Amino acid sequence: MKTRGGIEKADLKVARKIGQWRDHPAVRTVGIVGELADQPQLYALSAATVVIGLFRADSRMVRAGVRMLAAEWLATKAKNFVKHRVDRTRPHVPVEGGRYRIERGGSRDSAMSSFPSGHTAGAVAVARAYSSEYPEHAATATLLATLAGGIQIPRCSHFVSDVGAGAVIGLAAGSLVAKRSQPRRMA
């Protein structure tokens, strides 16, 4: 039997401590808001941004929406690459008395797909992409992405390190899209 490292031990400790709040009305309410960071919702939000921008003839908004779509796509691909290679028990399993496991990927069981957090990856990627076009809204976008990722912990959907890994993936995807889509300056 493999011994757990410090990160796993800390993740389990936090999950057991914070997991007792998962049925609290505030956690459930914020959790509903956190679901807006799921893939279909983020794609819809991004596409709606493009459509509204087209309707308003607002090229800045269109660019923001296109960046958001690209960032969500890239974050999802990266998250899936990792998720299919790592099977990790979701926190609700040990919180409810089940056995915690982490092993080489391959499972199709939702209860074994904790690492990394796709909600966090998508929310951070979209927020970063949006902020590259609207830097004046970066603080709000970052706050919303942080809330969408952070609520996954008390909901027992993800461990702290799952959320952290999702944030890194999202930041990389959003930053890559923001950097690559900057207009080139003529000399």
C-alpha positions as CSV (number, residue, x, y, z in Angstrom):
1,M,0.0,0.0,0.0
2,K,1.4,3.4,-1.0
3,T,1.7,6.0,1.7
4,R,0.0,9.3,1.2
5,G,2.1,12.4,0.6
6,G,1.6,15.7,2.4
7,I,-0.6,17.2,-0.2
8,E,-3.0,14.2,-0.1
9,K,-3.1,14.2,3.6
10,A,-3.8,17.9,3.7
11,D,-6.5,17.5,1.0
12,L,-8.2,14.8,3.0
13,K,-8.1,16.7,6.2
14,V,-9.6,19.9,4.6
15,A,-12.2,17.8,2.8
16,R,-13.3,16.1,6.0
17,K,-13.4,19.4,7.9
18,I,-15.1,21.6,5.3
19,G,-17.2,18.8,3.8
20,Q,-19.5,19.0,6.8
21,W,-20.8,22.2,5.3
22,R,-21.8,20.8,1.9
23,D,-25.5,20.7,2.7
24,H,-25.6,24.2,4.2
25,P,-28.0,26.5,2.2
26,A,-25.2,29.0,1.5
27,V,-22.9,26.3,0.0
28,R,-25.8,25.0,-2.0
29,T,-26.7,28.4,-3.3
30,V,-23.2,29.4,-4.2
31,G,-22.8,25.9,-5.7
32,I,-25.6,26.7,-8.1
33,V,-23.7,29.8,-9.2
34,G,-20.5,27.7,-9.4
35,E,-22.3,25.4,-12.0
36,L,-22.2,28.3,-14.4
37,A,-18.5,27.4,-14.8
38,D,-19.4,24.0,-16.3
39,Q,-18.4,23.5,-20.0
40,P,-21.7,23.9,-21.7
41,Q,-22.5,27.1,-19.7
42,L,-19.1,28.7,-20.4
43,Y,-19.4,27.9,-24.1
44,A,-22.9,29.4,-24.1
45,L,-21.7,32.5,-22.3
46,S,-18.7,32.9,-24.7
47,A,-20.9,32.4,-27.8
48,A,-23.5,34.8,-26.4
49,T,-20.7,37.4,-26.0
50,V,-19.8,37.0,-29.7
51,V,-23.4,37.3,-30.8
52,I,-24.1,40.3,-28.7
53,G,-20.9,41.9,-30.0
54,L,-21.9,41.2,-33.5
55,F,-25.4,42.6,-32.9
56,R,-24.0,45.8,-31.4
57,A,-21.2,46.0,-34.0
58,D,-18.8,46.0,-31.1
59,S,-15.5,44.5,-32.3
60,R,-14.0,44.5,-28.8
61,M,-16.8,42.4,-27.5
62,V,-16.6,40.0,-30.4
63,R,-12.9,39.6,-29.8
64,A,-13.5,39.0,-26.1
65,G,-16.1,36.3,-26.9
66,V,-13.8,34.6,-29.5
67,R,-11.0,34.6,-27.0
68,M,-13.3,33.2,-24.3
69,L,-14.4,30.4,-26.7
70,A,-10.8,29.6,-27.5
71,A,-9.7,29.7,-23.9
72,E,-12.5,27.4,-22.8
73,W,-11.7,24.9,-25.6
74,L,-8.0,24.9,-24.8
75,A,-8.6,24.6,-21.0
76,T,-11.0,21.7,-21.6
77,K,-8.6,19.8,-23.8
78,A,-5.7,20.3,-21.3
79,K,-8.0,19.3,-18.3
80,N,-9.2,16.2,-20.2
81,F,-5.6,15.2,-21.0
82,V,-4.8,15.1,-17.3
83,K,-8.1,13.8,-16.1
84,H,-7.9,10.7,-18.4
85,R,-4.5,9.9,-16.9
86,V,-5.3,10.3,-13.2
87,D,-8.1,8.6,-11.3
88,R,-8.7,10.2,-8.0
89,T,-11.6,9.8,-5.7
90,R,-13.9,12.8,-5.3
91,P,-13.9,14.2,-1.8
92,H,-17.5,13.2,-1.1
93,V,-16.4,9.5,-1.1
94,P,-14.1,9.6,1.9
95,V,-16.2,12.3,3.6
96,E,-19.1,9.8,3.5
97,G,-16.9,7.0,4.8
98,G,-15.7,5.5,1.6
99,R,-12.2,4.6,0.5
100,Y,-9.9,7.3,-0.9
101,R,-7.9,6.2,-4.0
102,I,-5.5,7.8,-6.5
103,E,-4.1,5.8,-9.3
104,R,-3.3,5.7,-13.1
105,G,-6.3,6.8,-15.1
106,G,-8.8,4.8,-17.1
107,S,-11.9,4.8,-15.0
108,R,-15.2,6.1,-16.4
109,D,-16.7,6.4,-12.9
110,S,-17.6,10.1,-12.0
111,A,-16.6,9.4,-8.4
112,M,-13.0,8.8,-9.6
113,S,-12.7,12.0,-11.7
114,S,-11.6,14.6,-9.2
115,F,-8.3,15.7,-10.6
116,P,-8.1,18.4,-11.9
117,S,-11.1,20.6,-11.5
118,G,-12.7,21.4,-14.9
119,H,-15.0,24.1,-13.5
120,T,-11.9,25.9,-12.2
121,A,-9.9,25.5,-15.3
122,G,-12.7,26.8,-17.5
123,A,-13.7,29.7,-15.2
124,V,-10.1,30.9,-14.9
125,A,-9.4,30.5,-18.6
126,V,-12.5,32.4,-19.6
127,A,-11.9,35.1,-17.0
128,R,-8.3,35.6,-18.2
129,A,-9.3,35.7,-21.9
130,Y,-12.1,38.1,-21.2
131,S,-9.8,40.3,-19.1
132,S,-7.3,40.5,-21.9
133,E,-9.9,42.5,-23.8
134,Y,-11.5,44.2,-20.8
135,P,-8.7,44.8,-18.3
136,E,-10.9,47.2,-16.4
137,H,-13.1,44.2,-15.4
138,A,-10.2,41.9,-14.5
139,A,-10.8,42.1,-10.8
140,T,-14.5,41.1,-11.1
141,A,-13.7,38.3,-13.6
142,T,-11.0,37.0,-11.3
143,L,-13.3,37.1,-8.3
144,L,-16.1,35.2,-10.1
145,A,-13.6,32.6,-11.4
146,T,-12.2,32.2,-7.9
147,L,-15.7,31.8,-6.5
148,A,-16.6,29.2,-9.1
149,G,-13.5,27.2,-8.3
150,G,-13.4,27.7,-4.6
151,I,-17.0,26.5,-4.0
152,Q,-16.0,23.1,-5.4
153,I,-14.2,22.4,-2.1
154,P,-17.0,22.7,0.4
155,R,-19.4,21.1,-2.1
156,C,-17.1,18.0,-1.9
157,S,-16.7,18.0,-5.6
158,H,-12.9,18.6,-5.6
159,F,-9.9,18.7,-3.3
160,V,-7.9,21.9,-2.8
161,S,-5.1,20.5,-5.0
162,D,-7.7,19.7,-7.8
163,V,-8.8,23.3,-7.7
164,G,-5.2,24.5,-7.7
165,A,-4.3,22.3,-10.7
166,G,-7.5,23.5,-12.5
167,A,-6.5,27.1,-11.9
168,V,-3.0,26.6,-13.3
169,I,-4.5,24.9,-16.4
170,G,-7.0,27.7,-16.8
171,L,-4.4,30.5,-16.3
172,A,-2.1,28.9,-18.9
173,A,-5.0,28.4,-21.4
174,G,-6.4,31.9,-20.9
175,S,-2.9,33.5,-21.0
176,L,-2.0,31.7,-24.2
177,V,-5.1,32.8,-25.9
178,A,-4.7,36.4,-24.7
179,K,-1.0,36.5,-25.8
180,R,-1.5,34.8,-29.2
181,S,-4.5,37.0,-30.1
182,Q,-2.9,40.3,-29.4
183,P,-2.7,42.5,-32.6
184,R,0.7,42.7,-34.1
185,R,2.3,46.1,-34.1
186,M,3.8,47.3,-37.4
187,A,7.3,48.6,-37.3
